[in-house]
């Protein structure tokens, strides 16, 4: 808490960063958030800093809950379209900045106080380059992992579009698309719109084009505007969404704050510092170079 405003504080113990890749991932997140600071639909980075035992990341706090909270709730097509549009707008900005999120999933799509949905958690994100995508490694396996990553093939931005398709699939069917675990058994899943009640043919067509297993055949392979121009979004006002002037079809689902878990912060020399003494034992006596950062513009607004 700072000046009675709540902020999110991510605290990572350094002793858990046993591998360079883990250190790199936590360095990547603040660097990516700095690139996205001018855009909505993402958390704003306030500060990143460290002591000998921990690294810290302070970002804007979202009052709403993530999509996991709605996993058992029936959503109308209008609501699912709105969630999808918010994520697509986020992915549009990421593509402009040559960033692949790589972890689009229910828990990383969160509602703000204006009932818009934002993409969070850039721990697994990478800057798009031929060098990065040719590494062909799989960071994690989960139920929304794109087939090309499961097969250890090269991937790009539209691996995020497959993940979006998996989220839409879950919001409709309350389960994820399922594949056999054997890589050579992965085949396309196609939903027949006639078997789905309360959702339009255009909605199901959009979903089917997102969850195609072959990346080159997946919608958005050429350009993300393929998603925006799909017939499901006919007459959808993208400019209003971008300016956040479109009425949200959701009610605010507030995330209750446990005041006991809040950490008080104060401003000192324009840096945000944790308001408690540093750990008594410096178990991991390494300071990571170029990690410390403060957003002066936002900090001045707070003051």
N, C-alpha and C positions, 0 to 999 in steps of 0.2 A: 504494500500500500504506500502511495506517495501523494501527499496533499489530499488525502481522503479519496484518491482515485485508485482503482485496482489495476494491477498489471500482472502479466503472467511471468513467473520466474522459473526458468528451466535450470536445474542444478544437476551437473553430471560429475560424479566422483572420478578423479583422474586414475585411481587404481584400477578402474574397470576398462580403461583405454589401453589394453595390453598390446593391441596391434596398431600399426601405423594407419591402416584403413579406417579404424574407428576414430582415431584422432582426426584424420582427414575429413571424415563425414561431419564431425561437429565443427570443424573449421569452415566447411562448405556452407552450412546453414546460415550463419550470420552474413557471409559474403553474398549469398543469393538474396537474402532479405534486403541487403543494401541496394542491390540492383532493382528491386521491386518497390522501393519506398515511395515512388510517385504514383503507384497504382492502387486502386481499391481491390477488394476481393482477396487480400492477403494481410497477415498481421504486420504491423509496423514495428521495426526493430527500434528499441529505445537505447539499449546498451548491451555490450558483451564484455565481460571482464573475468578475472581469475584470481585465485590465491594458489598456494602451493598444492592444495588438495582437491580443489574443485574448479570447473569452468562454469560460468553462469551466462545465461541469455535472458534478457528482459524484453518482452514484447507487449503489444496491446493485448488486453484481456477481453475475451468475448463473453457476453452475458448469456447467450443462448447455448443450447446443447448441440452435440454432434449428431450425425444421422443414425448412429447406433441406437440412440434413444427412440427413434421412430421405426426400428427394425420390425416391430410387431404391429405397427399401426397401418391401417389402410390409407393410402394416399390417392387422391384423385389424379387424373391425367394432367390436369392443369398444374397441380403441385409438383409432380414429377418433372414436368417440362420446365418449371421455374428452377428447380434444383439443378437440372441438367444445363440450363442456360447459364446459370451462375458459374458452374464448373467450366463450361466451354469458354466463357469470357475470361476466366482465370487462365485457362490453357492458351488462349489467344495471346495474352500478355507474356506467358512463359515462352511461347514460340518466338515472339518478337525479340526476346532476350536470349534466345538459343539455350533454353533450360528444359531438361526432361525431369519431371517430378519423380516418377518411378514408384510412387507410393499412394496413388489416388485410391482411396478406400473410404468406407463409411465413417470411420472414426476421425478421418482427416478432412472431413467436410463439416463445417461448424456454422451455426446460426449466430448472427450478431444482433445487436439491439434493434436494428431496423428490419429484422426478419429476412435479411439477405444471407446467402451462404458463401462461406469463404474457404479457401484451401489453405491448410496449415501443414506443419511438419515437413521440413526440407532436409531431414537427416540423410535420406538416400538419394537426394537429387544430384544431378551432374550437369555440367555445362556441355552442350552438344558439340562433339568434334569427332572426326574419323578415328582419332586415337582412342577416345573413350568407348565408342560403340563397338570397336573391334576387340575389346577385351573379352566380350562374350561370357562374362561370369554372371551368376545369379546371386544377388545380394540375399534375398530371402525367398522362401516359398510360402505362398498363402493361396487362398481360394480365388483370388482375382489376378494371380500372376499370368501375364500374357503368354500364349503358347510359344512364341519365338524366344522368350527368355527361358522357358522350361526346356527348350531344345538347344539352348546355348548358341543361338544364332544372333547375328547383328540385329540391333533394334534402334528405333529413333522415336520421334515425338508420338507417333501413333500407337506406341505401346501404352501411353497414357489414355488414348481414346478407347482401347480395349478395356482398360480398368474402369473407365466411365460406363461403358456398356455393362460391365458386371455389376456395377452399383445400381444402374437402372433395372437390370434383370432382378436384382434382389428386392428393390422397392416394389416391383410388380408381383413377383412370385414368392417372396419371403424365403428364398434360397439362392445360392449362387449357381452359375452354369457349372456342370460337373464333367470332368474329363477322366479317363483312365489314367493312372499314374505312369504307365509306360509311355515314353515319349513318342514312340512310333504308332501309338494308338489314338493320338489326338486328332479328332475330326470336327468338322463344323457342327454347331448346334443351330438349328433353325426353328424359330417359334412360328407356329401357324396362327395368324391373327384370329381365325375363326374359332380357335379353341380358347381364346382369351376374352373374358367378359369385361366390360367397362373401359376398355382401351381401344383406341382407333387403329385402323390399318396403317396409317402413317406413323403412329407411335411404334408399333411392332416392327415396321419396315426399318425405321431408324435404329432400333435395338439390334435387329439382325445384321445390319451393315456395320455395327460397331464390334460385334463379337465374332466376326469372321476370323478364322485362325490364320489365314494367309495375309500378312501385313500389306502386301502390295494391292490386295483386293479390298482392303478395309477402307471404309469411308474416312476421308481426311488424309489419305496417303499423299496426295498431291498438295493439298492446302487445307488448313483448318476451316476455311470458308465453305468447304463442302459440307461441313456439319451445320453451319449457320444457314445455308441456303437449302437445306433439305425441306421437303414438303411439310414435315411435321412443324416446322417453324414459320410456315407461311403466315404472313401478317403479324408475326411476332416483332415487337419493337426493340431491336437490339440497342438503338441509340438511347432509349429511355433506360434500359437496363444498365448500360455503361455509365450513365449519369446518375444511376440509382434513384430514378424518379418513377420507376414502374411499381405499381402496387404489388406487394407480396401476398400470395394466397395463404400465407401461414399466420398463425398466432404465435407470439413470442413464447418460447418454452425456456424459461429462465433456469440458468445453472446456479443452484444455491451455493453461496460462498460460506465455507467454514472459516469463521474469523480466527479460530485458534491456529489454523494452518497458515495464516497470512504473516508475511515477514515485513516489518517496517523498514522503509528506506528513507534516506535523507540525501539532499544534494550537497555535494562538497566539491568546490572547484570545478563545477559543471560535469562531474562524474557521478553516476549512481553507485552507491556503495552499500553493501549489506550492513544493516544495523545490528551487528553482533560481532563479537571478537572472532578472529580467525581461529581455525582449528588448532588445538594445543600441539598436536603432533603432525609435523610435515612429512606425511608418509610418501609423498610423491613429489620430490623437490625439483620439479621442472616447470618453467614458465614457457608457455607456447608463444612463439613470436607472432606478431601481427594479429593477435586475437582481440586485444582490448580495443573497444570502439564506443563512441557515444554519439547519439543523434542530437546535435546541438539545436537544430531547429525545433524539434519536438520538446526538448528539454526547456528551451526558452518559453515555449507555450505553457508548459506545466508551471513554471515559476511565475 
